Amino acid sequence: MPADLAVIGLGPYGLPLAQAAVAAGISTLGYATGPEAGPLSPAELRRMHASGFRRATDPAQLGRVRTAVICAPTPRGADGGPDLGQVEAAARALAERLRPHTTVILESPVPPGTTEEFLRPLLEEGSGLRAGRDFHLAYSPSRVDPGNRAHTPAGTPKVIGGLTPACTESAAAFYGRLTDKVVRARGLREAEAVQLLETNFRHVNIALVNEMAVLCHELGVDLWDVIRCAETKPFGFQAFRPGPGVGGHAVPQDLTGRASRALRMVELAQQVNNRMPGYVVQRAATLLNEHGKSARGARVLLLGVTYKADLADQQGAPAREIAVRLMELGASVSYHDPYVPAWSVLDRPVPRVDSLYEAAAGADLTILLQQHRTYDLQGLSVKAQLLLDTRGATPTGAAHRL
């Protein structure tokens, strides 16, 4: 049975797109390019299937759609740049079945120039068709914020850049069915560079506030109060908050492609953010020492090991590195997370506690890494012997904050 849309890559970018398309009444086919690590719950997936979403296991089904959106993940490769392996696999699977007049859109984070110089040749060679003449080719930055109910796909503008003006308009017509506003970029490279700017804006600003956290602790300044006051400024400031590290799928990557230089600011931001797990462990060891305990043999409870609150996704979460460093110091590590029933570090299972408050009372140190809604932070601050809050979520004076 033909479908209007094929979403190729059912991971963190593809599943939310498929969900939005199904909600808009678009007949949608999903085709996986690798291990699926999407942010949707089993219940949400069941609702999608009930609304007509179908998973394709035979790539031949890709030849029966009007629009194909490639959402394959591009994790960091061995050289530090994005690994385009899953994008290539998706392109080859689609190219052999590509029909004239199909609109092909790439949403994966890629260096500027990738859609035209990497994806286009794969599609043309595999199909015998010509982009811009026989089929439309465009790029649109993925704008996904998992778990954020305030910014729905319908209310989030989509940026579109096509190989030709006709390609742009074809892609805009598709996204116009999903969102209230479509923004047309000048071309493919401009649209690709939008993804680069948006991703690195987040990481650079998180790095700034992470450095502020270290500095303010040394100066005896309450950074959380500083942020509370600063965010009252109605212009020229956007509040970011420090944490134990930066996780998620939109990691800062060298997306500058063939440019003669990388973004130095992004390189520095990555160095700062990569140091945060070590800083958390340093603060933990200092706290234990100040209370007459050594990290060696200490019972440390980690709360929340996912990269974002109220999600099960652990991609890039700093909890793993923090656990490893604590174990290297000789600490006995356990964890609690309502979204993670089992967790392993260095191929060894980490004990999961069931009775949260009893475990916090029995631990020498409890570290809040992720602020899940289910956590009663006031109660935890009372029960825990020693609490290190890396999210600034506990009441003032109730815990040691990052």
PEGI-V593063 format. One record per residue. N is the residue number from 0. RES is the residue in one small letter. SS is DSSP state (2 for helix, 1 for strand, 0 for the rest). PHI is phi as a letter, one per 20 degrees, with the letter a starting at -180 (NA if undefined). Layout:
n=N res=RES ss=SS phi=PHI
n=N res=RES ss=SS phi=PHI
This chain:
n=0 res=m ss=0 phi=NA
n=1 res=p ss=0 phi=f
n=2 res=a ss=1 phi=c
n=3 res=d ss=1 phi=f
n=4 res=l ss=1 phi=c
n=5 res=a ss=1 phi=d
n=6 res=v ss=1 phi=d
n=7 res=i ss=1 phi=d
n=8 res=g ss=0 phi=o
n=9 res=l ss=0 phi=d
n=10 res=g ss=0 phi=d
n=11 res=p ss=0 phi=f
n=12 res=y ss=0 phi=e
n=13 res=g ss=2 phi=f
n=14 res=l ss=2 phi=f
n=15 res=p ss=2 phi=f
n=16 res=l ss=2 phi=f
n=17 res=a ss=2 phi=f
n=18 res=q ss=2 phi=f
n=19 res=a ss=2 phi=f
n=20 res=a ss=2 phi=f
n=21 res=v ss=2 phi=f
n=22 res=a ss=2 phi=f
n=23 res=a ss=0 phi=e
n=24 res=g ss=0 phi=n
n=25 res=i ss=0 phi=e
n=26 res=s ss=0 phi=f
n=27 res=t ss=1 phi=c
n=28 res=l ss=1 phi=d
n=29 res=g ss=1 phi=d
n=30 res=y ss=1 phi=c
n=31 res=a ss=0 phi=e
n=32 res=t ss=0 phi=d
n=33 res=g ss=0 phi=a
n=34 res=p ss=0 phi=g
n=35 res=e ss=0 phi=e
n=36 res=a ss=0 phi=c
n=37 res=g ss=0 phi=e
n=38 res=p ss=0 phi=e
n=39 res=l ss=0 phi=e
n=40 res=s ss=0 phi=e
n=41 res=p ss=2 phi=g
n=42 res=a ss=2 phi=f
n=43 res=e ss=2 phi=f
n=44 res=l ss=2 phi=f
n=45 res=r ss=2 phi=f
n=46 res=r ss=2 phi=f
n=47 res=m ss=2 phi=f
n=48 res=h ss=2 phi=f
n=49 res=a ss=2 phi=f
n=50 res=s ss=0 phi=e
n=51 res=g ss=0 phi=o
n=52 res=f ss=0 phi=f
n=53 res=r ss=1 phi=c
n=54 res=r ss=1 phi=e
n=55 res=a ss=1 phi=e
n=56 res=t ss=0 phi=d
n=57 res=d ss=0 phi=d
n=58 res=p ss=2 phi=f
n=59 res=a ss=2 phi=f
n=60 res=q ss=2 phi=f
n=61 res=l ss=2 phi=f
n=62 res=g ss=2 phi=e
n=63 res=r ss=2 phi=c
n=64 res=v ss=1 phi=c
n=65 res=r ss=1 phi=e
n=66 res=t ss=1 phi=c
n=67 res=a ss=1 phi=c
n=68 res=v ss=1 phi=d
n=69 res=i ss=1 phi=e
n=70 res=c ss=0 phi=c
n=71 res=a ss=0 phi=f
n=72 res=p ss=0 phi=f
n=73 res=t ss=0 phi=c
n=74 res=p ss=0 phi=f
n=75 res=r ss=1 phi=f
n=76 res=g ss=0 phi=e
n=77 res=a ss=0 phi=f
n=78 res=d ss=0 phi=e
n=79 res=g ss=0 phi=n
n=80 res=g ss=0 phi=e
n=81 res=p ss=1 phi=f
n=82 res=d ss=0 phi=e
n=83 res=l ss=0 phi=e
n=84 res=g ss=2 phi=g
n=85 res=q ss=2 phi=f
n=86 res=v ss=2 phi=f
n=87 res=e ss=2 phi=f
n=88 res=a ss=2 phi=f
n=89 res=a ss=2 phi=f
n=90 res=a ss=2 phi=f
n=91 res=r ss=2 phi=f
n=92 res=a ss=2 phi=f
n=93 res=l ss=2 phi=f
n=94 res=a ss=2 phi=g
n=95 res=e ss=0 phi=f
n=96 res=r ss=0 phi=d
n=97 res=l ss=0 phi=f
n=98 res=r ss=0 phi=d
n=99 res=p ss=0 phi=g
n=100 res=h ss=0 phi=m
n=101 res=t ss=0 phi=f
n=102 res=t ss=1 phi=d
n=103 res=v ss=1 phi=d
n=104 res=i ss=1 phi=c
n=105 res=l ss=1 phi=d
n=106 res=e ss=0 phi=d
n=107 res=s ss=0 phi=f
n=108 res=p ss=0 phi=f
n=109 res=v ss=0 phi=b
n=110 res=p ss=0 phi=f
n=111 res=p ss=0 phi=g
n=112 res=g ss=0 phi=o
n=113 res=t ss=2 phi=f
n=114 res=t ss=2 phi=f
n=115 res=e ss=2 phi=e
n=116 res=e ss=2 phi=e
n=117 res=f ss=2 phi=d
n=118 res=l ss=2 phi=f
n=119 res=r ss=2 phi=g
n=120 res=p ss=2 phi=f
n=121 res=l ss=2 phi=f
n=122 res=l ss=2 phi=f
n=123 res=e ss=2 phi=f
n=124 res=e ss=2 phi=f
n=125 res=g ss=2 phi=f
n=126 res=s ss=2 phi=d
n=127 res=g ss=0 phi=m
n=128 res=l ss=0 phi=d
n=129 res=r ss=0 phi=d
n=130 res=a ss=1 phi=f
n=131 res=g ss=0 phi=n
n=132 res=r ss=0 phi=d
n=133 res=d ss=0 phi=e
n=134 res=f ss=1 phi=b
n=135 res=h ss=1 phi=e
n=136 res=l ss=1 phi=c
n=137 res=a ss=1 phi=b
n=138 res=y ss=1 phi=c
n=139 res=s ss=0 phi=b
n=140 res=p ss=0 phi=f
n=141 res=s ss=0 phi=f
n=142 res=r ss=0 phi=d
n=143 res=v ss=0 phi=d
n=144 res=d ss=0 phi=c
n=145 res=p ss=0 phi=g
n=146 res=g ss=0 phi=n
n=147 res=n ss=0 phi=e
n=148 res=r ss=0 phi=e
n=149 res=a ss=0 phi=f
n=150 res=h ss=0 phi=d
n=151 res=t ss=0 phi=e
n=152 res=p ss=2 phi=g
n=153 res=a ss=2 phi=f
n=154 res=g ss=2 phi=e
n=155 res=t ss=0 phi=d
n=156 res=p ss=0 phi=g
n=157 res=k ss=1 phi=d
n=158 res=v ss=1 phi=e
n=159 res=i ss=1 phi=c
n=160 res=g ss=1 phi=c
n=161 res=g ss=1 phi=d
n=162 res=l ss=0 phi=f
n=163 res=t ss=0 phi=c
n=164 res=p ss=2 phi=g
n=165 res=a ss=2 phi=f
n=166 res=c ss=2 phi=f
n=167 res=t ss=2 phi=g
n=168 res=e ss=2 phi=f
n=169 res=s ss=2 phi=f
n=170 res=a ss=2 phi=f
n=171 res=a ss=2 phi=f
n=172 res=a ss=2 phi=f
n=173 res=f ss=2 phi=f
n=174 res=y ss=2 phi=f
n=175 res=g ss=0 phi=f
n=176 res=r ss=0 phi=e
n=177 res=l ss=0 phi=d
n=178 res=t ss=0 phi=c
n=179 res=d ss=0 phi=f
n=180 res=k ss=0 phi=b
n=181 res=v ss=1 phi=d
n=182 res=v ss=1 phi=d
n=183 res=r ss=1 phi=e
n=184 res=a ss=0 phi=e
n=185 res=r ss=0 phi=f
n=186 res=g ss=0 phi=a
n=187 res=l ss=2 phi=f
n=188 res=r ss=2 phi=f
n=189 res=e ss=2 phi=f
n=190 res=a ss=2 phi=f
n=191 res=e ss=2 phi=f
n=192 res=a ss=2 phi=f
n=193 res=v ss=2 phi=f
n=194 res=q ss=2 phi=f
n=195 res=l ss=2 phi=g
n=196 res=l ss=2 phi=f
n=197 res=e ss=2 phi=f
n=198 res=t ss=2 phi=f
n=199 res=n ss=2 phi=f
n=200 res=f ss=2 phi=g
n=201 res=r ss=2 phi=f
n=202 res=h ss=2 phi=f
n=203 res=v ss=2 phi=f
n=204 res=n ss=2 phi=f
n=205 res=i ss=2 phi=f
n=206 res=a ss=2 phi=f
n=207 res=l ss=2 phi=g
n=208 res=v ss=2 phi=f
n=209 res=n ss=2 phi=f
n=210 res=e ss=2 phi=f
n=211 res=m ss=2 phi=f
n=212 res=a ss=2 phi=f
n=213 res=v ss=2 phi=f
n=214 res=l ss=2 phi=f
n=215 res=c ss=2 phi=f
n=216 res=h ss=2 phi=f
n=217 res=e ss=2 phi=f
n=218 res=l ss=2 phi=e
n=219 res=g ss=0 phi=m
n=220 res=v ss=0 phi=d
n=221 res=d ss=0 phi=e
n=222 res=l ss=2 phi=f
n=223 res=w ss=2 phi=f
n=224 res=d ss=2 phi=f
n=225 res=v ss=2 phi=f
n=226 res=i ss=2 phi=f
n=227 res=r ss=2 phi=g
n=228 res=c ss=2 phi=f
n=229 res=a ss=2 phi=f
n=230 res=e ss=0 phi=f
n=231 res=t ss=0 phi=f
n=232 res=k ss=0 phi=f
n=233 res=p ss=0 phi=e
n=234 res=f ss=0 phi=b
n=235 res=g ss=0 phi=m
n=236 res=f ss=0 phi=b
n=237 res=q ss=0 phi=c
n=238 res=a ss=0 phi=f
n=239 res=f ss=0 phi=c
n=240 res=r ss=0 phi=c
n=241 res=p ss=0 phi=f
n=242 res=g ss=0 phi=a
n=243 res=p ss=0 phi=f
n=244 res=g ss=0 phi=q
n=245 res=v ss=0 phi=d
n=246 res=g ss=0 phi=d
n=247 res=g ss=0 phi=o
n=248 res=h ss=0 phi=e
n=249 res=a ss=0 phi=e
n=250 res=v ss=0 phi=f
n=251 res=p ss=0 phi=f
n=252 res=q ss=0 phi=c
n=253 res=d ss=0 phi=f
n=254 res=l ss=0 phi=e
n=255 res=t ss=0 phi=e
n=256 res=g ss=0 phi=m
n=257 res=r ss=0 phi=e
n=258 res=a ss=0 phi=f
n=259 res=s ss=0 phi=f
n=260 res=r ss=0 phi=b
n=261 res=a ss=0 phi=e
n=262 res=l ss=0 phi=e
n=263 res=r ss=2 phi=f
n=264 res=m ss=2 phi=f
n=265 res=v ss=2 phi=f
n=266 res=e ss=2 phi=f
n=267 res=l ss=2 phi=f
n=268 res=a ss=2 phi=f
n=269 res=q ss=2 phi=f
n=270 res=q ss=2 phi=f
n=271 res=v ss=2 phi=f
n=272 res=n ss=2 phi=f
n=273 res=n ss=2 phi=f
n=274 res=r ss=2 phi=e
n=275 res=m ss=2 phi=f
n=276 res=p ss=2 phi=g
n=277 res=g ss=2 phi=f
n=278 res=y ss=2 phi=f
n=279 res=v ss=2 phi=f
n=280 res=v ss=2 phi=f
n=281 res=q ss=2 phi=f
n=282 res=r ss=2 phi=f
n=283 res=a ss=2 phi=f
n=284 res=a ss=2 phi=f
n=285 res=t ss=2 phi=f
n=286 res=l ss=2 phi=f
n=287 res=l ss=2 phi=f
n=288 res=n ss=2 phi=f
n=289 res=e ss=2 phi=f
n=290 res=h ss=0 phi=d
n=291 res=g ss=0 phi=m
n=292 res=k ss=0 phi=c
n=293 res=s ss=0 phi=d
n=294 res=a ss=0 phi=f
n=295 res=r ss=0 phi=f
n=296 res=g ss=0 phi=n
n=297 res=a ss=0 phi=f
n=298 res=r ss=1 phi=e
n=299 res=v ss=1 phi=d
n=300 res=l ss=1 phi=d
n=301 res=l ss=1 phi=e
n=302 res=l ss=1 phi=d
n=303 res=g ss=0 phi=n
n=304 res=v ss=0 phi=d
n=305 res=t ss=0 phi=e
n=306 res=y ss=0 phi=e
n=307 res=k ss=0 phi=b
n=308 res=a ss=0 phi=f
n=309 res=d ss=0 phi=m
n=310 res=l ss=0 phi=c
n=311 res=a ss=0 phi=e
n=312 res=d ss=0 phi=f
n=313 res=q ss=0 phi=d
n=314 res=q ss=0 phi=g
n=315 res=g ss=0 phi=m
n=316 res=a ss=0 phi=f
n=317 res=p ss=0 phi=f
n=318 res=a ss=2 phi=g
n=319 res=r ss=2 phi=f
n=320 res=e ss=2 phi=f
n=321 res=i ss=2 phi=f
n=322 res=a ss=2 phi=f
n=323 res=v ss=2 phi=f
n=324 res=r ss=2 phi=f
n=325 res=l ss=2 phi=f
n=326 res=m ss=2 phi=f
n=327 res=e ss=2 phi=f
n=328 res=l ss=0 phi=e
n=329 res=g ss=0 phi=n
n=330 res=a ss=0 phi=f
n=331 res=s ss=1 phi=e
n=332 res=v ss=1 phi=d
n=333 res=s ss=1 phi=c
n=334 res=y ss=1 phi=b
n=335 res=h ss=1 phi=c
n=336 res=d ss=0 phi=b
n=337 res=p ss=0 phi=f
n=338 res=y ss=0 phi=d
n=339 res=v ss=0 phi=c
n=340 res=p ss=0 phi=f
n=341 res=a ss=0 phi=b
n=342 res=w ss=0 phi=b
n=343 res=s ss=1 phi=c
n=344 res=v ss=1 phi=c
n=345 res=l ss=0 phi=l
n=346 res=d ss=0 phi=m
n=347 res=r ss=1 phi=d
n=348 res=p ss=1 phi=f
n=349 res=v ss=0 phi=e
n=350 res=p ss=1 phi=g
n=351 res=r ss=1 phi=d
n=352 res=v ss=0 phi=e
n=353 res=d ss=0 phi=e
n=354 res=s ss=0 phi=e
n=355 res=l ss=2 phi=f
n=356 res=y ss=2 phi=f
n=357 res=e ss=2 phi=f
n=358 res=a ss=2 phi=f
n=359 res=a ss=2 phi=f
n=360 res=a ss=2 phi=f
n=361 res=g ss=2 phi=e
n=362 res=a ss=0 phi=e
n=363 res=d ss=0 phi=f
n=364 res=l ss=1 phi=b
n=365 res=t ss=1 phi=d
n=366 res=i ss=1 phi=d
n=367 res=l ss=1 phi=e
n=368 res=l ss=0 phi=e
n=369 res=q ss=0 phi=c
n=370 res=q ss=0 phi=e
n=371 res=h ss=0 phi=f
n=372 res=r ss=0 phi=f
n=373 res=t ss=0 phi=f
n=374 res=y ss=0 phi=e
n=375 res=d ss=0 phi=e
n=376 res=l ss=2 phi=f
n=377 res=q ss=2 phi=f
n=378 res=g ss=2 phi=f
n=379 res=l ss=2 phi=f
n=380 res=s ss=2 phi=f
n=381 res=v ss=2 phi=e
n=382 res=k ss=2 phi=f
n=383 res=a ss=0 phi=f
n=384 res=q ss=0 phi=f
n=385 res=l ss=0 phi=b
n=386 res=l ss=1 phi=c
n=387 res=l ss=1 phi=d
n=388 res=d ss=1 phi=d
n=389 res=t ss=0 phi=e
n=390 res=r ss=0 phi=d
n=391 res=g ss=0 phi=m
n=392 res=a ss=0 phi=e
n=393 res=t ss=0 phi=e
n=394 res=p ss=0 phi=g
n=395 res=t ss=0 phi=g
n=396 res=g ss=0 phi=n
n=397 res=a ss=0 phi=e
n=398 res=a ss=0 phi=b
n=399 res=h ss=1 phi=e
n=400 res=r ss=1 phi=e
n=401 res=l ss=0 phi=g
